Structure formats: structure tokens, C-alpha cells
Amino acid sequence: MEHNQFEQMLAIRRHLLPHEDDSERSIARALWLHKSHLEHLEIVTANGVNRAFTGNTT
């Protein structure tokens, strides 16, 4: 599965949208949600690092 992108996409879809089918629309929705989640994690991590080094809590 590590080298099969389609199986990875299906795993993400099944994790995020367990009651949806494996249609292109459902896979696309799950991948959008996954990407959005990763982007938000990146932002909050950067903010946490910034706060840790500057002491700024606002």
C-alpha cells in the first residue's frame, strides 16, 4: 500500500467518510478534507513554535 496511491486514497476516503462509496466524488471530497486538515496542522504547529520561542500568547 505504501507505493500504491490509489489504495492510499481509498484508505483516506474510508477513514474520513466511512459511509460513502468509492466514487470519484467521495474520494475527491475525502482528499480535500485530508489536505485541508494537514494545512491546518501546519499552521497550528507553526503558531505553537512561534509562541514557544517568543513567549507571545496573543
C-alpha positions, -999 to +999 in steps of 0.1 A: +000+000+000+029+024+006+036+025-032+000+023-044-015+058-045-050+046-054-051+023-023-039+052-002-067+074-015-092+047-007-079+043+028-082+081+034-117+080+020-127+051+041-112+067+072-128+102+067-160+092+050-168+056+061-204+057+049-197+070+014-190+048-017-157+047-036-169+071-063-146+098-077-166+125-059-163+108-025-126+102-030-121+138-041-141+151-010-120+129+013-087+141-002-098+177+001-107+172+037-074+154+043-053+182+026-072+209+045-066+191+078-029+188+071-027+225+062-044+235+094-020+212+114+009+230+097-005+264+107-011+255+143+023+238+146+040+270+133+020+291+157+029+268+186+066+270+177+064+308+174+047+311+208+073+287+223+102+308+211+088+343+215+066+338+246+039+357+228+005+342+236-017+366+217 
